[in-house]
């Protein structure tokens, strides 16, 4: 069981393995989408469903300078995809 206040590791792993399915950054890992594009989504509205949840999560991570949460997972994901 996950402890309250800790990030969900499954969601964090999805951020480093899921690619943007449409738009200017189609094919880009969600964790690599620039902040200005995420800010645009924040103003206009994130998509519905799991993609919107993931985009809003990476937006909050980047906005609050918490990229160190996903840095080790990015490395693991890249090593697994070799």
Biopython code that builds the backbone (N, CA, C, O; Angstrom):
import numpy as np
from Bio.PDB.StructureBuilder import StructureBuilder

atoms = [
    (1, "UNK", "N", (0.839, -1.184, 0.000)),
    (1, "UNK", "CA", (0.000, 0.000, 0.000)),
    (1, "UNK", "C", (0.884, 1.248, 0.000)),
    (1, "UNK", "O", (1.904, 1.310, 0.686)),
    (2, "UNK", "N", (0.472, 2.213, -0.769)),
    (2, "UNK", "CA", (1.236, 3.456, -0.886)),
    (2, "UNK", "C", (1.001, 4.344, 0.324)),
    (2, "UNK", "O", (-0.123, 4.469, 0.810)),
    (3, "UNK", "N", (2.075, 4.959, 0.803)),
    (3, "UNK", "CA", (1.964, 5.862, 1.941)),
    (3, "UNK", "C", (1.405, 7.201, 1.476)),
    (3, "UNK", "O", (1.740, 7.664, 0.386)),
    (4, "UNK", "N", (0.554, 7.830, 2.294)),
    (4, "UNK", "CA", (0.014, 9.135, 1.928)),
    (4, "UNK", "C", (1.132, 10.155, 1.747)),
    (4, "UNK", "O", (2.111, 10.163, 2.493)),
    (5, "UNK", "N", (0.970, 11.013, 0.746)),
    (5, "UNK", "CA", (1.942, 12.065, 0.506)),
    (5, "UNK", "C", (3.101, 11.670, -0.394)),
    (5, "UNK", "O", (3.882, 12.527, -0.807)),
    (6, "UNK", "N", (3.225, 10.375, -0.705)),
    (6, "UNK", "CA", (4.293, 9.927, -1.595)),
    (6, "UNK", "C", (3.757, 9.834, -3.020)),
    (6, "UNK", "O", (2.602, 9.461, -3.224)),
    (7, "UNK", "N", (4.591, 10.172, -4.011)),
    (7, "UNK", "CA", (4.136, 10.082, -5.394)),
    (7, "UNK", "C", (3.907, 8.626, -5.802)),
    (7, "UNK", "O", (4.611, 7.722, -5.354)),
    (8, "UNK", "N", (2.921, 8.425, -6.651)),
    (8, "UNK", "CA", (2.608, 7.092, -7.153)),
    (8, "UNK", "C", (3.685, 6.690, -8.168)),
    (8, "UNK", "O", (3.807, 7.329, -9.213)),
    (9, "UNK", "N", (4.465, 5.644, -7.879)),
    (9, "UNK", "CA", (5.551, 5.271, -8.791)),
    (9, "UNK", "C", (5.059, 4.836, -10.169)),
    (9, "UNK", "O", (5.767, 5.009, -11.161)),
    (10, "UNK", "N", (3.858, 4.276, -10.238)),
    (10, "UNK", "CA", (3.320, 3.862, -11.536)),
    (10, "UNK", "C", (3.048, 5.076, -12.424)),
    (10, "UNK", "O", (3.327, 5.047, -13.622)),
    (11, "UNK", "N", (2.511, 6.126, -11.841)),
    (11, "UNK", "CA", (2.249, 7.350, -12.604)),
    (11, "UNK", "C", (3.565, 7.980, -13.035)),
    (11, "UNK", "O", (3.701, 8.420, -14.176)),
    (12, "UNK", "N", (4.530, 8.024, -12.132)),
    (12, "UNK", "CA", (5.833, 8.592, -12.478)),
    (12, "UNK", "C", (6.481, 7.803, -13.617)),
    (12, "UNK", "O", (7.092, 8.393, -14.508)),
    (13, "UNK", "N", (6.355, 6.485, -13.594)),
    (13, "UNK", "CA", (6.928, 5.666, -14.666)),
    (13, "UNK", "C", (6.214, 5.939, -15.988)),
    (13, "UNK", "O", (6.849, 5.947, -17.043)),
    (14, "UNK", "N", (4.907, 6.162, -15.939)),
    (14, "UNK", "CA", (4.168, 6.489, -17.158)),
    (14, "UNK", "C", (4.656, 7.807, -17.761)),
    (14, "UNK", "O", (4.680, 7.957, -18.982)),
    (15, "UNK", "N", (5.041, 8.748, -16.923)),
    (15, "UNK", "CA", (5.522, 10.042, -17.411)),
    (15, "UNK", "C", (6.800, 9.907, -18.229)),
    (15, "UNK", "O", (7.048, 10.713, -19.126)),
    (16, "UNK", "N", (7.611, 8.899, -17.931)),
    (16, "UNK", "CA", (8.884, 8.725, -18.639)),
    (16, "UNK", "C", (8.804, 7.684, -19.757)),
    (16, "UNK", "O", (9.792, 7.443, -20.450)),
    (17, "UNK", "N", (7.625, 7.063, -19.936)),
    (17, "UNK", "CA", (7.485, 6.054, -20.991)),
    (17, "UNK", "C", (6.384, 6.373, -22.000)),
    (17, "UNK", "O", (6.370, 5.804, -23.092)),
    (18, "UNK", "N", (5.468, 7.266, -21.656)),
    (18, "UNK", "CA", (4.345, 7.601, -22.532)),
    (18, "UNK", "C", (4.728, 8.739, -23.461)),
    (18, "UNK", "O", (5.311, 9.736, -23.036)),
    (19, "UNK", "N", (4.393, 8.580, -24.734)),
    (19, "UNK", "CA", (4.671, 9.624, -25.721)),
    (19, "UNK", "C", (3.407, 10.424, -26.010)),
    (19, "UNK", "O", (2.297, 9.893, -25.968)),
    (20, "UNK", "N", (3.590, 11.689, -26.299)),
    (20, "UNK", "CA", (2.487, 12.576, -26.655)),
    (20, "UNK", "C", (1.867, 12.066, -27.957)),
    (20, "UNK", "O", (2.579, 11.901, -28.947)),
    (21, "UNK", "N", (0.545, 11.812, -27.975)),
    (21, "UNK", "CA", (-0.071, 11.206, -29.156)),
    (21, "UNK", "C", (-0.474, 12.190, -30.260)),
    (21, "UNK", "O", (-0.866, 11.759, -31.345)),
    (22, "UNK", "N", (-0.387, 13.491, -30.010)),
    (22, "UNK", "CA", (-0.843, 14.453, -31.018)),
    (22, "UNK", "C", (-0.147, 15.797, -30.818)),
    (22, "UNK", "O", (0.569, 16.008, -29.839)),
    (23, "UNK", "N", (-0.374, 16.692, -31.766)),
    (23, "UNK", "CA", (0.084, 18.071, -31.630)),
    (23, "UNK", "C", (1.537, 18.292, -31.999)),
    (23, "UNK", "O", (2.200, 17.428, -32.573)),
    (24, "UNK", "N", (2.006, 19.466, -31.652)),
    (24, "UNK", "CA", (3.357, 19.912, -31.993)),
    (24, "UNK", "C", (4.425, 18.958, -31.465)),
    (24, "UNK", "O", (5.463, 18.781, -32.102)),
    (25, "UNK", "N", (4.186, 18.350, -30.324)),
    (25, "UNK", "CA", (5.176, 17.469, -29.696)),
    (25, "UNK", "C", (4.784, 15.997, -29.788)),
    (25, "UNK", "O", (5.151, 15.198, -28.926)),
    (26, "UNK", "N", (4.038, 15.642, -30.831)),
    (26, "UNK", "CA", (3.658, 14.248, -31.054)),
    (26, "UNK", "C", (4.917, 13.381, -31.084)),
    (26, "UNK", "O", (5.885, 13.706, -31.772)),
    (27, "UNK", "N", (4.897, 12.282, -30.338)),
    (27, "UNK", "CA", (6.026, 11.361, -30.291)),
    (27, "UNK", "C", (7.062, 11.688, -29.230)),
    (27, "UNK", "O", (8.004, 10.922, -29.026)),
    (28, "UNK", "N", (6.896, 12.824, -28.548)),
    (28, "UNK", "CA", (7.822, 13.229, -27.486)),
    (28, "UNK", "C", (7.372, 12.619, -26.168)),
    (28, "UNK", "O", (6.180, 12.610, -25.862)),
    (29, "UNK", "N", (8.317, 12.111, -25.387)),
    (29, "UNK", "CA", (7.966, 11.609, -24.057)),
    (29, "UNK", "C", (7.341, 12.741, -23.253)),
    (29, "UNK", "O", (7.788, 13.884, -23.336)),
    (30, "UNK", "N", (6.318, 12.429, -22.481)),
    (30, "UNK", "CA", (5.630, 13.465, -21.705)),
    (30, "UNK", "C", (6.593, 14.215, -20.798)),
    (30, "UNK", "O", (6.450, 15.423, -20.609)),
    (31, "UNK", "N", (7.565, 13.520, -20.239)),
    (31, "UNK", "CA", (8.522, 14.171, -19.342)),
    (31, "UNK", "C", (9.445, 15.139, -20.072)),
    (31, "UNK", "O", (10.100, 15.962, -19.432)),
    (32, "UNK", "N", (9.508, 15.055, -21.400)),
    (32, "UNK", "CA", (10.388, 15.922, -22.187)),
    (32, "UNK", "C", (9.654, 17.079, -22.861)),
    (32, "UNK", "O", (10.271, 17.871, -23.574)),
    (33, "UNK", "N", (8.354, 17.183, -22.643)),
    (33, "UNK", "CA", (7.588, 18.289, -23.228)),
    (33, "UNK", "C", (7.974, 19.580, -22.510)),
    (33, "UNK", "O", (8.029, 19.609, -21.281)),
    (34, "UNK", "N", (8.244, 20.650, -23.267)),
    (34, "UNK", "CA", (8.649, 21.922, -22.643)),
    (34, "UNK", "C", (7.557, 22.520, -21.757)),
    (34, "UNK", "O", (6.365, 22.332, -21.997)),
    (35, "UNK", "N", (7.991, 23.233, -20.741)),
    (35, "UNK", "CA", (7.064, 23.850, -19.784)),
    (35, "UNK", "C", (6.092, 24.795, -20.480)),
    (35, "UNK", "O", (4.914, 24.827, -20.127)),
    (36, "UNK", "N", (6.561, 25.569, -21.468)),
    (36, "UNK", "CA", (5.663, 26.538, -22.102)),
    (36, "UNK", "C", (4.481, 25.855, -22.777)),
    (36, "UNK", "O", (3.387, 26.419, -22.819)),
    (37, "UNK", "N", (4.683, 24.645, -23.308)),
    (37, "UNK", "CA", (3.588, 23.895, -23.924)),
    (37, "UNK", "C", (2.622, 23.393, -22.847)),
    (37, "UNK", "O", (1.408, 23.400, -23.046)),
    (38, "UNK", "N", (3.158, 22.965, -21.726)),
    (38, "UNK", "CA", (2.320, 22.529, -20.605)),
    (38, "UNK", "C", (1.554, 23.706, -20.015)),
    (38, "UNK", "O", (0.409, 23.554, -19.588)),
    (39, "UNK", "N", (2.188, 24.886, -19.992)),
    (39, "UNK", "CA", (1.498, 26.090, -19.516)),
    (39, "UNK", "C", (0.327, 26.431, -20.427)),
    (39, "UNK", "O", (-0.720, 26.874, -19.956)),
    (40, "UNK", "N", (0.499, 26.229, -21.721)),
    (40, "UNK", "CA", (-0.589, 26.469, -22.666)),
    (40, "UNK", "C", (-1.764, 25.537, -22.348)),
    (40, "UNK", "O", (-2.913, 25.977, -22.306)),
    (41, "UNK", "N", (-1.476, 24.261, -22.125)),
    (41, "UNK", "CA", (-2.530, 23.315, -21.746)),
    (41, "UNK", "C", (-3.190, 23.739, -20.440)),
    (41, "UNK", "O", (-4.408, 23.628, -20.296)),
    (42, "UNK", "N", (-2.407, 24.217, -19.504)),
    (42, "UNK", "CA", (-2.961, 24.650, -18.224)),
    (42, "UNK", "C", (-3.958, 25.795, -18.427)),
    (42, "UNK", "O", (-4.993, 25.846, -17.763)),
    (43, "UNK", "N", (-3.642, 26.705, -19.340)),
    (43, "UNK", "CA", (-4.553, 27.825, -19.624)),
    (43, "UNK", "C", (-5.779, 27.376, -20.408)),
    (43, "UNK", "O", (-6.895, 27.795, -20.101)),
    (44, "UNK", "N", (-5.587, 26.534, -21.412)),
    (44, "UNK", "CA", (-6.667, 26.128, -22.322)),
    (44, "UNK", "C", (-7.458, 24.931, -21.819)),
    (44, "UNK", "O", (-8.609, 24.732, -22.206)),
    (45, "UNK", "N", (-6.840, 24.139, -20.959)),
    (45, "UNK", "CA", (-7.485, 22.932, -20.445)),
    (45, "UNK", "C", (-6.759, 21.682, -20.910)),
    (45, "UNK", "O", (-6.495, 21.505, -22.099)),
    (46, "UNK", "N", (-6.444, 20.826, -19.965)),
    (46, "UNK", "CA", (-5.790, 19.562, -20.293)),
    (46, "UNK", "C", (-6.816, 18.620, -20.911)),
    (46, "UNK", "O", (-8.006, 18.732, -20.617)),
    (47, "UNK", "N", (-6.375, 17.693, -21.763)),
    (47, "UNK", "CA", (-7.309, 16.712, -22.323)),
    (47, "UNK", "C", (-7.960, 15.894, -21.203)),
    (47, "UNK", "O", (-7.432, 15.798, -20.095)),
    (48, "UNK", "N", (-9.082, 15.327, -21.511)),
    (48, "UNK", "CA", (-9.769, 14.471, -20.541)),
    (48, "UNK", "C", (-9.057, 13.119, -20.462)),
    (48, "UNK", "O", (-8.304, 12.741, -21.360)),
    (49, "UNK", "N", (-9.309, 12.415, -19.388)),
    (49, "UNK", "CA", (-8.791, 11.063, -19.242)),
    (49, "UNK", "C", (-7.377, 10.997, -18.695)),
    (49, "UNK", "O", (-6.863, 11.951, -18.111)),
    (50, "UNK", "N", (-6.765, 9.836, -18.904)),
    (50, "UNK", "CA", (-5.448, 9.596, -18.316)),
    (50, "UNK", "C", (-4.371, 10.500, -18.912)),
    (50, "UNK", "O", (-3.442, 10.893, -18.205)),
    (51, "UNK", "N", (-4.478, 10.837, -20.200)),
    (51, "UNK", "CA", (-3.484, 11.732, -20.797)),
    (51, "UNK", "C", (-3.506, 13.094, -20.112)),
    (51, "UNK", "O", (-2.452, 13.652, -19.807)),
    (52, "UNK", "N", (-4.683, 13.624, -19.874)),
    (52, "UNK", "CA", (-4.793, 14.906, -19.185)),
    (52, "UNK", "C", (-4.229, 14.850, -17.778)),
    (52, "UNK", "O", (-3.578, 15.792, -17.326)),
    (53, "UNK", "N", (-4.478, 13.744, -17.086)),
    (53, "UNK", "CA", (-3.940, 13.582, -15.733)),
    (53, "UNK", "C", (-2.418, 13.542, -15.770)),
    (53, "UNK", "O", (-1.756, 14.159, -14.934)),
    (54, "UNK", "N", (-1.861, 12.813, -16.743)),
    (54, "UNK", "CA", (-0.407, 12.725, -16.855)),
    (54, "UNK", "C", (0.206, 14.077, -17.221)),
    (54, "UNK", "O", (1.227, 14.469, -16.655)),
    (55, "UNK", "N", (-0.409, 14.788, -18.161)),
    (55, "UNK", "CA", (0.105, 16.105, -18.548)),
    (55, "UNK", "C", (0.035, 17.094, -17.388)),
    (55, "UNK", "O", (0.965, 17.872, -17.178)),
    (56, "UNK", "N", (-1.060, 17.065, -16.639)),
    (56, "UNK", "CA", (-1.161, 17.985, -15.500)),
    (56, "UNK", "C", (-0.169, 17.603, -14.402)),
    (56, "UNK", "O", (0.331, 18.471, -13.686)),
    (57, "UNK", "N", (0.113, 16.317, -14.271)),
    (57, "UNK", "CA", (1.096, 15.868, -13.283)),
    (57, "UNK", "C", (2.497, 16.336, -13.650)),
    (57, "UNK", "O", (3.221, 16.853, -12.799)),
    (58, "UNK", "N", (2.888, 16.158, -14.921)),
    (58, "UNK", "CA", (4.231, 16.600, -15.318)),
    (58, "UNK", "C", (4.324, 18.120, -15.264)),
    (58, "UNK", "O", (5.390, 18.665, -14.977)),
    (59, "UNK", "N", (3.229, 18.804, -15.535)),
    (59, "UNK", "CA", (3.210, 20.265, -15.406)),
    (59, "UNK", "C", (3.512, 20.672, -13.966)),
    (59, "UNK", "O", (4.344, 21.548, -13.731)),
    (60, "UNK", "N", (2.847, 20.047, -13.009)),
    (60, "UNK", "CA", (3.067, 20.369, -11.591)),
    (60, "UNK", "C", (4.491, 20.020, -11.158)),
    (60, "UNK", "O", (5.112, 20.759, -10.394)),
    (61, "UNK", "N", (4.998, 18.902, -11.645)),
    (61, "UNK", "CA", (6.372, 18.506, -11.312)),
    (61, "UNK", "C", (7.356, 19.561, -11.802)),
    (61, "UNK", "O", (8.232, 19.998, -11.056)),
    (62, "UNK", "N", (7.206, 19.966, -13.058)),
    (62, "UNK", "CA", (8.131, 20.958, -13.623)),
    (62, "UNK", "C", (7.935, 22.329, -12.993)),
    (62, "UNK", "O", (8.908, 23.030, -12.716)),
    (63, "UNK", "N", (6.694, 22.713, -12.766)),
    (63, "UNK", "CA", (6.387, 24.014, -12.176)),
    (63, "UNK", "C", (7.023, 24.160, -10.798)),
    (63, "UNK", "O", (7.483, 25.241, -10.429)),
    (64, "UNK", "N", (7.046, 23.076, -10.047)),
    (64, "UNK", "CA", (7.565, 23.104, -8.684)),
    (64, "UNK", "C", (9.020, 22.641, -8.572)),
    (64, "UNK", "O", (9.525, 22.437, -7.468)),
    (65, "UNK", "N", (9.690, 22.477, -9.711)),
    (65, "UNK", "CA", (11.105, 22.110, -9.698)),
    (65, "UNK", "C", (11.388, 20.737, -9.126)),
    (65, "UNK", "O", (12.404, 20.538, -8.460)),
    (66, "UNK", "N", (10.502, 19.789, -9.379)),
    (66, "UNK", "CA", (10.643, 18.451, -8.798)),
    (66, "UNK", "C", (11.081, 17.397, -9.812)),
    (66, "UNK", "O", (10.782, 16.214, -9.654)),
    (67, "UNK", "N", (11.790, 17.830, -10.852)),
    (67, "UNK", "CA", (12.228, 16.886, -11.878)),
    (67, "UNK", "C", (13.097, 15.768, -11.319)),
    (67, "UNK", "O", (13.218, 14.710, -11.937)),
    (68, "UNK", "N", (13.706, 15.992, -10.153)),
    (68, "UNK", "CA", (14.534, 14.934, -9.560)),
    (68, "UNK", "C", (13.705, 13.699, -9.205)),
    (68, "UNK", "O", (14.261, 12.617, -9.017)),
    (69, "UNK", "N", (12.391, 13.851, -9.111)),
    (69, "UNK", "CA", (11.520, 12.696, -8.866)),
    (69, "UNK", "C", (11.541, 11.724, -10.039)),
    (69, "UNK", "O", (11.450, 10.510, -9.853)),
    (70, "UNK", "N", (11.660, 12.264, -11.240)),
    (70, "UNK", "CA", (11.578, 11.400, -12.417)),
    (70, "UNK", "C", (12.929, 11.115, -13.066)),
    (70, "UNK", "O", (13.021, 10.237, -13.925)),
    (71, "UNK", "N", (13.970, 11.833, -12.676)),
    (71, "UNK", "CA", (15.292, 11.638, -13.299)),
    (71, "UNK", "C", (15.776, 10.185, -13.226)),
    (71, "UNK", "O", (16.219, 9.653, -14.244)),
    (72, "UNK", "N", (15.711, 9.521, -12.063)),
    (72, "UNK", "CA", (16.169, 8.121, -12.016)),
    (72, "UNK", "C", (15.293, 7.199, -12.871)),
    (72, "UNK", "O", (15.785, 6.238, -13.461)),
    (73, "UNK", "N", (14.003, 7.499, -12.933)),
    (73, "UNK", "CA", (13.095, 6.675, -13.731)),
    (73, "UNK", "C", (13.360, 6.849, -15.222)),
    (73, "UNK", "O", (13.245, 5.897, -15.995)),
    (74, "UNK", "N", (13.715, 8.067, -15.621)),
    (74, "UNK", "CA", (14.076, 8.324, -17.018)),
    (74, "UNK", "C", (15.272, 7.465, -17.417)),
    (74, "UNK", "O", (15.303, 6.885, -18.503)),
    (75, "UNK", "N", (16.238, 7.396, -16.537)),
    (75, "UNK", "CA", (17.443, 6.602, -16.803)),
    (75, "UNK", "C", (17.085, 5.122, -16.928)),
    (75, "UNK", "O", (17.555, 4.445, -17.842)),
    (76, "UNK", "N", (16.263, 4.624, -16.023)),
    (76, "UNK", "CA", (15.837, 3.220, -16.060)),
    (76, "UNK", "C", (15.089, 2.925, -17.354)),
    (76, "UNK", "O", (15.348, 1.917, -18.012)),
    (77, "UNK", "N", (14.157, 3.809, -17.718)),
    (77, "UNK", "CA", (13.358, 3.606, -18.928)),
    (77, "UNK", "C", (14.233, 3.602, -20.175)),
    (77, "UNK", "O", (14.015, 2.797, -21.081)),
    (78, "UNK", "N", (15.215, 4.487, -20.230)),
    (78, "UNK", "CA", (16.112, 4.535, -21.395)),
    (78, "UNK", "C", (16.958, 3.272, -21.484)),
    (78, "UNK", "O", (17.196, 2.763, -22.580)),
    (79, "UNK", "N", (17.417, 2.761, -20.341)),
    (79, "UNK", "CA", (18.219, 1.534, -20.341)),
    (79, "UNK", "C", (17.386, 0.332, -20.774)),
    (79, "UNK", "O", (17.890, -0.563, -21.452)),
    (80, "UNK", "N", (16.120, 0.310, -20.386)),
    (80, "UNK", "CA", (15.240, -0.797, -20.769)),
    (80, "UNK", "C", (14.905, -0.769, -22.255)),
    (80, "UNK", "O", (14.620, -1.814, -22.840)),
    (81, "UNK", "N", (14.933, 0.404, -22.871)),
    (81, "UNK", "CA", (14.573, 0.536, -24.287)),
    (81, "UNK", "C", (15.758, 0.382, -25.233)),
    (81, "UNK", "O", (15.610, 0.583, -26.438)),
    (82, "UNK", "N", (16.910, 0.036, -24.719)),
    (82, "UNK", "CA", (18.088, -0.154, -25.591)),
    (82, "UNK", "C", (17.993, -1.432, -26.348)),
    (82, "UNK", "O", (18.890, -1.756, -27.127)),
]
sb = StructureBuilder()
sb.init_structure("model")
sb.init_model(0)
sb.init_chain("A")
sb.init_seg("    ")
for serial, (resi, resn, name, xyz) in enumerate(atoms, 1):
    if name == "N":
        sb.init_residue(resn, " ", resi, " ")
    sb.init_atom(name, np.array(xyz, "f"), 0.0, 1.0, " ", f" {name:<3s}", serial, name[0])
structure = sb.get_structure()
